[in-house]
Amino acid sequence: MLADLVLALHLAFVVFVVGGFGLVLAGAALGWAWVRSARLRAIHLAAMALVALESLAGIACPLTLLENALRAHEDSRSFIGRWVARLVYYELPEWLFVLAYVAFLAAVVAAWFLIPPRQARGTRLSSAHHD
């Protein structure tokens, strides 16, 4: 059960990174002020940078390692755990993951400048001006 909780945390992380990027793009187009939160955007950027740097360094995701250590074997996943694992894990060549993660990080960095976050007092962190 603890391994399934780690898997759920892993899914939440993926949803935050991927969904967060989509929400930043949608929020910029729809005028949602909260997508320009400097704190939220910095956490989002750091999360994606961590993933890209881990993949470039050939380091396995700590959440994957923890989940695997907690499981005696793959069949120990619950019904829900098996479905969540299908959303989180893919059987593709490692180089493809590295390429995807670095490209996604580049998109997140570009969004930082194209849709600049604001500091708490309402000022922008970037000199670019887009409303």
NORNORBEL-V721911 format. One record per backbone hydrogen bond with DSSP energy under -1.0 kcal/mol. CO is the residue of the C=O (numbers start at 1). NH is the residue of the N-H. If there is no record, write none. Layout:
# NORNORBEL-V721911
co:CO nh:NH
co:CO nh:NH
This chain:
# NORNORBEL-V721911
co:1 nh:5
co:2 nh:6
co:3 nh:7
co:4 nh:8
co:5 nh:9
co:6 nh:10
co:7 nh:11
co:8 nh:12
co:9 nh:13
co:10 nh:14
co:11 nh:15
co:12 nh:16
co:13 nh:17
co:14 nh:18
co:15 nh:19
co:16 nh:20
co:17 nh:21
co:18 nh:22
co:19 nh:23
co:20 nh:24
co:21 nh:25
co:22 nh:26
co:23 nh:27
co:24 nh:28
co:25 nh:29
co:26 nh:30
co:27 nh:32
co:33 nh:36
co:34 nh:37
co:36 nh:118
co:37 nh:41
co:38 nh:42
co:39 nh:43
co:40 nh:44
co:41 nh:45
co:42 nh:46
co:43 nh:47
co:44 nh:48
co:45 nh:49
co:46 nh:50
co:47 nh:51
co:48 nh:52
co:49 nh:53
co:50 nh:54
co:51 nh:55
co:52 nh:56
co:53 nh:57
co:54 nh:59
co:61 nh:65
co:62 nh:66
co:63 nh:67
co:64 nh:68
co:65 nh:69
co:66 nh:70
co:73 nh:76
co:74 nh:77
co:78 nh:82
co:79 nh:83
co:80 nh:84
co:81 nh:85
co:82 nh:86
co:83 nh:87
co:84 nh:88
co:85 nh:89
co:90 nh:92
co:93 nh:97
co:94 nh:98
co:95 nh:99
co:96 nh:100
co:97 nh:101
co:98 nh:102
co:99 nh:103
co:100 nh:104
co:101 nh:105
co:102 nh:106
co:103 nh:107
co:104 nh:108
co:105 nh:109
co:106 nh:110
co:107 nh:111
co:108 nh:112
co:109 nh:113
co:110 nh:114
co:111 nh:115
co:117 nh:125
co:118 nh:38
co:119 nh:122
co:123 nh:119
